[in-house]
Amino acid sequence: MKPAPFTSDFMLLDVKNGRAKLAKQIEAGGKVDVWIKATIEGAGGVGRDDGVSIEFAAQVHSVKVGSGR
């Protein structure tokens, strides 16, 4: 793999299984390091270009927990 030709410092993740446990952990001040493998797809961005960023939809293939590199 090579570095992406774009940058991001924010992402939304739609959580289905395990959402209640994750919500409790985050509400209690916890943090969870995750590695996400996803494919950005669709006809362009989900949002409009606001001059700072554009939101894109992605199909998530896997989410792994841990701080490994």
N, C-alpha and C positions, 0 to 999 in steps of 0.2 A: 504494500500500500504506500501511497505517497500523500503528502499533505494536500488538503483541499485548496483550490484557488479562491476560496471565499472564507469569511469568518462569521462566527455567531457567538453571542454570549448569553443567549436566552432560548428556552425551549419549553413548550407545553407537552405533557405526556398524558394521554388518556388511559387511566389505569382501570382494569376490570377485575381480574382475580387478585385477591390480597389487598384491595383498596382500603378496607376498614382498618386493617392492622397497620398499613402504611400511614393512613391519616392520623391514627392515634400516636404513632411514633413521631411524626412531624409536628403535630399539635403540642406534644410534650417537649418540643425544642430539639428533637433529634434531627440528624442528617443521615442521608443514605447516599453513598457514592455508587453510581451506576455507569456501566458501559453499554451503549445502545448501538445496535446494528440496524440500519434502516435504509430504505430507498426513497428518495424524494421523487415524487411522480405527479402526474396530473397536468392539466393544461395551464401552465404558468403558476403564479402564486395564488394563495388563498386570499391574501389581503392586497391592498394597494400599496404602492410605494409612497411612504409618508415623508420621504426625503432622508430618512435614517435607515429604514429596513423594509423588507417585504416578508410576510409570513408564507411558508410553503407547507403543503401537506406531505406526509411521508408514511409509508407502510413499514411498521416496525417488525423486524424479523426475530430479534432476540434482545433481552435485557438481562445483563449480568450484574450482580451485586459484588462490590469489592472495590478496593482502591488500587488494584494492580495496574501496571502500565503495559 
